[in-house]
Amino acid sequence: MRYHDPCVPTIRHNGFVMAGETDLDAALAAADCAVVVTDHSWYDWAAIRRQVGLIVDTRHAAI
């Protein structure tokens, strides 16, 4: 699992630490699926749809 969000560079929870991917294209190239949990306006949703075969969009941002 990987994530990309410039607003959240690192996730820490109950001793778990995960650093976000700084390169969105690299993260998407390695992905089987993308899960959208925020609707940041700076993402190019059309480009993301072209790079990833499956998107689970919980925010209706990538439609």
PyMOL commands that set and color helices and strands:
alter all, ss='L'
color gray80, all
select helices_A, chain A and resi 24-29+45-51
alter helices_A, ss='H'
color red, helices_A
select strands_A, chain A and resi 10-13+16-19+34-36+55-57
alter strands_A, ss='S'
color yellow, strands_A
deselect
rebuild
show_as cartoon
